[in-house]
Amino acid sequence: METKKFCLTERQMPTQWYNIVADMPNKPLPPLHPATKQPVTKEQMSAIFAEELIDQEMSTERFIDIPEEVQEIYKIWRPSPLVRATGLEKALGTPAKIYFKNESVSPAGSHKPNTAVPQAYYNYKQGIRHLTTETGAGQWGAAIAFAAKHFGLDVQVFMVKVSYEQKPYRRLMMNTWGAECIASPSTITASGRAALERDPDCSGSLGLAISEAVEMALQHPEDTRYCLGSVLNHVILHQTVIGQEAVAQMEMAGAEPDVVIGCFGGGSNFAGLGFPFLRRNLVEGRNIRIVAVEPSSCPKLTRGTFQYDFGDVAGFTPLLPMYTLGHDFQPSDIHAGGLRYHGAGSIVSQLLKDGLVEARSLPQTETLAAGILFAKTEGIIPAPESTHAIAAAIREALQAKEEGTPRTILFNLSGNGVIDLYAYEQYLAGALRDYVPGDDEIAKTVSQLSKII
Ligand SMILES: *Cc1c(COP(=O)(O)O)cnc(C)c1O
């Protein structure tokens, strides 16, 4: 009988995070202050983020120790299993071997606690007592709520009002873990009150929620900081536990991936799985393809431009060098909420520009169909975000079948979909539509960027 699951023991867990900046041929460009257009300083960032996280954000060290307190909490669900998708292989009749790294086993149901735990820890160590953040569909809010309570921190999560009302279950997860979840726009911040004054029925946006969370942090510099669940370098760094485990597990399986695939929102689960494999390309001269998969409705990697842009819609963040559709781009309301982001992290953007990683975009009807096939063959109902990675893996497997050649495929199952069943309901009812923005639509928001820098 073939082995299905490859599991590490707790003692084999990585004790360091991997920082790919050390091995990049071209380092990412620095974030700039929007007013001065000069690189932002640590002092400027320290009003918003914990100091250790800023050091990691700017670090060029190859390996950074994972604090024991963080490793201890990782053990609740780590090491996560690497699974051979034998059922999916059989259904496809492919000669390809398909493996997936199962990050859906975390308490919050996604990869996000891998960074939520160290972010909470470093804030706690600095004497911070309150965290603020924003969340769209609620995955990040749930992850930080779970993590913060381990260190006795209070959390305020500003959740976009439409999601707050339409998607109560993650809000209830946050409440269960003891976090406060506030519908944004709220009346407790100036930015929220201003939005409500303009439009009392305002249903909110991610940009507005960020503004509220950052404002709260800036108003209480003595004990409050803000935190972010994707895009930034330190977030991507923390996620490399995924790929380091997977490198060891693929060795256990006696297999070497030809292609490593991750779905792409801001880049953290893609980079988390992909970078330890990309290191083998950079350091050992291997030739593993590292593929990011984004929705066709929000195609910053495949159709965006490489430019300095704001990380948020409101224009509060430093300017980041990124592949972007422009921060004013309004992605259509697809179900993979975690992938509806206008830009990409600056490390991934540089790697894509240098041709060291690949990108492709897929329509959501194809990805949800792939998610349903995966659920039927492997049992797990995947997060709508993760179905993008599954659909790309299936395309690779079918191509191998057509060519009659072997291929070893590894993808990241970034989360499960049990709280996103509405997406499946829509698909099964035949109500799901694909939307591909026109060139003119993208050109409109991209052209705005020339005004910034
Ligand atoms: C947030 C999220 C994503 C997208 O974020 P990345 O930073 O690109 O990984 C993907 N999958 C799941 C399950 C998520 O919760």
PDBQT file of the ligand as one rigid body, heavy atoms in Angstrom, charges set to zero:
ROOT
HETATM    1  C1  LIG A 501      -6.194  35.129   3.540  1.00  0.00    +0.000 C 
HETATM    2  C2  LIG A 501      -6.219  33.864   2.800  1.00  0.00    +0.000 A 
HETATM    3  C3  LIG A 501      -5.571  33.720   1.544  1.00  0.00    +0.000 A 
HETATM    4  C4  LIG A 501      -4.905  34.861   0.819  1.00  0.00    +0.000 C 
HETATM    5  O1  LIG A 501      -3.847  35.477   1.474  1.00  0.00    +0.000 OA
HETATM    6  P1  LIG A 501      -2.315  35.246   1.094  1.00  0.00    +0.000 P 
HETATM    7  O2  LIG A 501      -1.588  36.201   1.947  1.00  0.00    +0.000 OA
HETATM    8  O3  LIG A 501      -2.141  35.513  -0.363  1.00  0.00    +0.000 OA
HETATM    9  O4  LIG A 501      -2.002  33.826   1.430  1.00  0.00    +0.000 OA
HETATM   10  C5  LIG A 501      -5.592  32.481   0.923  1.00  0.00    +0.000 A 
HETATM   11  N1  LIG A 501      -6.228  31.430   1.486  1.00  0.00    +0.000 NA
HETATM   12  C6  LIG A 501      -6.860  31.520   2.679  1.00  0.00    +0.000 A 
HETATM   13  C7  LIG A 501      -7.550  30.314   3.225  1.00  0.00    +0.000 C 
HETATM   14  C8  LIG A 501      -6.865  32.742   3.371  1.00  0.00    +0.000 A 
HETATM   15  O5  LIG A 501      -7.491  32.825   4.550  1.00  0.00    +0.000 OA
ENDROOT
TORSDOF 0
